[in-house]
């Protein structure tokens, strides 16, 4: 998996910042023949490449629509396949057009013209690895908790779209194949499944560092006598999201809670 982060902070969905209680994952494809991540993700971070039309989704209402997904899979400017996370996983997205927005993380695969078998294999495998990662993160059953947009429509929780079934069918795949491949990916990686621990703030993604600098300064995240911290990877996104909900003042939360308890 080649995972990067570029939050769509100018999108109205991100600004709304509603929480998501993750109960499933929904796979989408974009419905347009453009494999470049820069079509949807921006601004250019040096890897994405420029979007000369400025029609990426890091704006209030892309193409005048209320749309925003949690991630995109496609090509970087050099042609490498990658995933970009574009919303916090536990923030409600606008990807399903129905009730699944409140229950499912939504990830879009950038389509080609639906005929390139090599491209399909590459983005399919990237999606398998990403969904295995998310199933582990949120303790989901890949055989029960993964659907595509078309299946969401069939279940009455998403709008009437045909993705990804029309593309998978052309490439000899089904969603049952995908779910089994995610399950197998999870089983295959169990032996190497060690939790990543950050020992220094500068090892974290750029978008998380300011939050943890303040937590360290406030003494909430402890520094040992070697000058090192011990923060597990799985706790970074929830803490950054909580910081956002606190107006960028998460370090003041313990004092606020104590004051509230004292007043009761």
N, C-alpha and C positions, 0 to 999 in steps of 0.2 A: 504494500500500500504506500502511496506517495501523497501523504496528507499535508496540506497547507491551510492557512487561515487568512481570510480577507472578509471581515464582517461588513455586511451591507448597512452601515450605520445611518445612511441617508434615506433608506427605505422606510416608508410609514409603518410597515410591520415591525421593524426593529425599534422604531421610536415608540410604538405602542407598548412594547416590552411585556406582553402578557405571558404568564408562566404556562408551561406545558408539563402535564403529568404523563410521562412517556409510557404508553401501553403497546406500542407497535411501531413498525417501520414501513414506509410506503415508497416503492420504487417508481420513478417517473422517467420518461424521456421527452425531449424538448419539442418534438413535433415540427422541427425545421432543420434543413440540411446545413448545419454549421457546427463543426466539431471543435471550434476554438472556445476555450473557457472565457476568453476576453469578451465574447459576445454577451455574457451574462454577469461576469465577475469583474469588478474594477474598484479603484483605478489600478493601472499597471504597477506591479511591484517589482518589475525587472524580469520576472519569469512569465507573466501572463501575456505580455505584448500589448500594444496600444489598440484601443477600439476607436477607429477613426470616425465612427458615426456617433459615439457617445451614447449608445442606446443600451448600455449594460443596466443591471438592476440595482445599482447603488444610487438610486434616486427615489424620490417620494413615491411615484406611481409609474413604474416602467411601462412605456407604451400606453399610458393612461389607465393601467389596470392595477388592481390591488393584488399583487403577486409577490411571493418571496418564499424561497425554499431554504432548507437548512444546509444544502450542499450541492455541488455540481461536479460531475466527472467528465473529463474531456482532455483536449490537447493544450499544452503550454505552447508558447510561441515557437519553440524549437521542435515541436512534434511529440515530446514526451507525454505520456498519459499521467494524469494527476487528478487528485480530488482536492477541491477547495471547500472548506467549511465556511458558510456565509451567515449563519445565525447560531447563537448558542444552542446546543442540543435541547436544552430545557426551556426554550422560548417558543411560544406558539407561532407557527408559520402560516403562510397563506399559499398553500400548494394544492389542496385537495378540493376546494370549492364545496366543502360540506363538513360534517361533524368530525371527520378524521383530522381536521386542522387542530382539534383540541386533544387528540390522543396519539397522533403519529408524527414521527420525524419524517420529513419528505426530502428525498434526494433525486436530482435530475441527472440523467445521462445525456450528454450532447449527441444528437443524432448526426449521422452522415446521410447519404441518400439511401440507406438501408441495404446496400449491396456489398460493402467492403467487409469481408469475413475476418480479415486480420484485425481491423479496427474493432469490430464487434468483440472478438475474443479478448482483446486487451482491456476494453472498458468493462466487459462482463466480469473479468477476473478482478479488476479494481473494485467493482461494486461488491463482489463476493467478499473480498477482504475487508472492505469498509463495513458491510453489514455484520460480518462476524465480530468485528471490533465493537460495534454498537450493541449487538446482542449481549456480549460479555459485560459491557459497561452498564447496561440497564437490566441485566438478568432476564433476557427475553428468550423465548423458545423459537428458534428459526423456522420450525415447521408449522407453528401456530400463529406467530406474531408478525410475519412478513407478508405483505400484499403489494400488488401494483395498483396504479390508478384505476385501471379497468376493473379489477377485482373490487376495489373500493366502491365503484359505481354499482356493481352487481350486489354489493352488500348494503347499498343505500346510504353510504357515508361519504361519498365523493361525487363530483360532477361527472357528466357523461363524456368521458375520454376513453380512448382505446389503448393508451400506452400502458405497459410496454409490450402488450401481447402481439400487436401487429408487426413489431420489429423482431421479437423473439421467434415468432413463427417462421419468418423468412430465413432465420439462421438456425433452425432446427432445435430451438430451445423452448422450454415451458417455464412457468413460474415454479412448478414443482421441482424441476431440475435446479433452478436457482436456490430454492429453499434447502434442498438436499446438499448442494454445493457449499452453502453457508454453514450448514451443520458439519459437513466434513472438514471445512476449513477450521472450524472451532476445535474439532477433535484433534486435527493434525497439529495445531499450535499449542495444545495443552502442555506438552512437555517443556516448551520454551516460554510458558506464560508466567513470566515474573513481572511483578509490578514495578514500573519505573519510578524511581525516587529522585527528586531534584535536591541536590546538596548546595546549590548556589542559585540565586535569583536569575542570574544572566543565562542559565541553562533553560529557563522557561520561555515560552513564546512571547514575543514582544508585547502582545496585548494584555499579558498577565503580569508583567514585571512591576508596573507602578502599584498595583494593588498589594503585591507581596512586599515591596519596599516599605509601604506604610504599615503593613501588619508586623513586619520585623521591627520598625522604629517604635511601634507601640508595645512591643514585647509580647504580642499575641502569638507570633511565630518565633520560636526560640532558636537562638544561635548557640552552638556548643563552643567549647574552648578551642576548637580548631577553626572557628569561624564558619562553620557549616550548618545548614538547616537540613530538615528531613521532611519534605513535602511530597506526598504521593501524587502521581500524575492525575489520578481519578478525582482528586479534590480541587484541582486548579480551576476548572471551568465553573463548578458550583460556587466557589469563593468569589470569582470575578463577577459572576451574575448577581450574587448577593450584594457585592460592592455597588453594582449599578443600581440595584433596588434601593440601596441606602444613600443614593445620590453621591457616590464616590467618597463616602465617609465610613466605610466598614470598620475602620479602626476604632470608631467611637461607639460601636454597637454594644460591646460588653458594659460600658459605663451606663448607656441608656437603659439596658435591661436591668442593671442593678438599681438604678434610680426608680424605675417603674415598680420593681418588687418592693422597694422601700416605702413607696407611697401607698401600697395596698393595705 
